[in-house]
Amino acid sequence: MESEEGEESSIPFQLQFDKPIPFQIKIAEWNPEKDLLAMVTEDSKILLHRFNWQRLWTISPGRPVTSLCWRPDGKAIAVGLEDGTIALHDNGKLLRSLKPHDVAVVCLNWEEDGQSNTDEIGKVSAYEDRTSRFFLPAPRAPKMPGVVAGDSSFMDDGEDSLAELSNASFRKFNVLCSGDRDGSICFNIFGIFQIGKINIHELSVPVAYLDGHASCKLFNATIYKVALSKDLCRLVVMCTGELRDCDIEPKEEKLNIDLHGLHCLAMDTSIFWKRKYELHQVAQQASNIEDLTEVIRESLSVLSKQWADAMKTFHDKFHSLSTLIIDNGLESSPQEEFLSLLGGARISPALNQFLVNSLGEVGVKRVLKSVCGTGKELQLVVLDHLQPAAEIIGFRMGELRGLSRWRARYQGIGLDERLLDEATENAGLLLVQVQRFMMVLSSVVQQFSNFFNWLLKSIKYLMQEPNDQLMSYNSELLVVFLKFLYDQDPVKDLVDLSEADDDIEIDIKTIERVRQLIQFGGFSDTDFLRRTLAKEFQHMESSFKRALQMPFTTISRKISCLKLLPLCPLQLSTTQTRSTIPMSISFYKNELCADTPCESGYTDYISFQVPDEAFPDIQNCIGIAKGFKQNSNNQTNDYTSLEAVLLSVPSGYHCVDLSLYKDKELVLLMNETSANSEGSGEACMMVVQTGNLPFISISRSSCLNQWELEDLKSSIVYLEVENEKVRKVPHSTIAPLAVSASRGVACVFAERRRALVYILEEDEDEEEVSEDK
């Protein structure tokens, strides 16, 4: 049902359209920059629609989708899955797949630094990536033979989008925050580089108590929602759990604190703001190194598989010779038979039958083409993919190593010079191993070619045909091949990741000569000659991970809990889910900002539905709290800045979902309580101006065993449909309510599978709507 142009101007929120949908929606999020709506169906399909409801694409991750959010610039979307994976998509294609969690990712929040990329003296501080000065664009992972698009964790086409995801040189600093069902919260810079992880069960929550301080902890906690402030200095977490006391200082008696219910945590994440330039540079280099390690891993897999296929063709053809030798009652080996033929001795019946009847000239040429052709393909894989990736990794490792020597700025985020020295050296050793592999591969292919040329001449001779036109062969190389390569595979030993633990035998004199080179500035690791290419890659990757574990651990330790606000109790037997407790968190910029934007530039607003079973005297209410922050100069852990208010839902309605809107407004979606089970009732959408509400200051001192909302039950604000900005909805509705603050629109979903889109600000959006039409 399209909107009627003749609708009376007194009715707020213009209805853009009312359309049927073939499925029910469980998650919906508007793009922050465009008129695009991403939705997740009950069977976990992800849909993207335009404002006019034109569908752009549909994807099926194959696993249950539990959360979703957009990148701040609207160019990528993060999808949380039940198995703990976070998948990044662009235009319906998979950009990257990460697994920072072990259980379902229940909430995502992707926030961008609100400040411009300038330093204290006004100079542009966007980090310049110097790699492009010295190298061609980074290589892509080679295609695995027989693998179709979509089988890998990287997308197979549209690599430009992936490159844009990793190329963060001039992009504003941003952090993707994710929370899981077991209380873990992960932080990923640019959505791709994991820089920190905490668990709310392990946090010590400071609480003021008389003349001392109590430390409490949360048990059996489940995260509902996370939200980073615009300046990245604060993280607000909505969760359920049991708050229990741990210790008291200086008091020795234990408090009797046992509050099970809905809580709100304020986390100090100011390290992201204070060190954003340093973290930007580290994430830029490290995320590109991670991309290139995947290129090398995929290259090694391609090398291993293609060479294994070629060797299978060779052994399948030549295996029949061993059978013929046994059938003829001989005790010799195939190598001995070939050496006997090479020496001019009389040929055995078994070898004669094999060469003339079983193998033949056609068979030799087919195996020659398979083995030598594969050798050339492997050389191209190394030259076009593996070697360029290893060279760029070495350069980027060197850049990180240089940053680590600026101890005044980078030691504070855990960049360790010693660990990066080791990682840089291992990157150089990997390049040495690449060159070594190329020499071995070239030698092996040459010897196979020499062997096959000799076989062709021998077959021609046995068949008494002229062989003058055939290529010549080297008898010495042939002897070496038959003694050492016929039943050995040095190429496989170097690139097979499954056999990377096998060492290469090196004579003692060679090891001693390598050790002497240390005096001339050579590598300190003299055992690298014993390692294969695959093992050297694993060695380099593990040293890189050790070097990055220090920043990860350092940043994780610097994220602490500032405050905890017990909101309302929940029954232990109640199975509360995200859908049964509507809640919303938003940050609004203060009109009068202090000199330090990180500390007081934004005020947090928390809105949630109070469960009816929480308090006997508080029924069908919405709670709003604001100012849940702490100035770093104030170490008293008080709550003087915190204010809250309770809103009573209009009589005859109950809240379905809610969302904080721009200009400190709250959008409520409410159903009539008289609606029947078939969803044939009506609903309404209400916008409440929170700036006009009589907030009450909450101050906590000695009474810890008390829920904050109990102080507000005597000052509940009763909402009336007649006095607020309300639009009737001709259907009974369900969650979610999708509101876009940047576009000024809201999408409502009806129980009878319909989608209704309303324009919340008619004056500002009329021109845009007419242009879309």
Summary of the structure (lengths in Angstrom):
residues: 773
radius of gyration: 34.0
end to end distance: 15.7
largest distance: 111.9
contacts: 2482
relative contact order: 0.11
helix: 36%
strand: 29%
